[in-house]
């Protein structure tokens, strides 16, 4: 995989630079989302699954996982709404 040097970037016109920065920002956002999903998956799995050797989840484990994931999503929605509200003020 090749990389782009700073001198090559400096040769780009303003629109191309903006497009590249937008792309990088989008990729960084995707990475943050993937990291968050990995973290809450690990956290919820460790909290809820008692027997990793079993082929199926128990009903209690399924309910625990559903609650854990829902709380994670609720918190993230609340944080996003709070950030949007503070940015618009």
Secondary structure, DSSP 8 states (H G I E B T S, - for coil): -----HHHHHTS-HHHHHHHHHHHHHHHHHHHHHHHHHHHHHHHHHHH-S-TTSSS--HHHHHHHHHHHHHHHHHHHHHHHHHHHHHH-
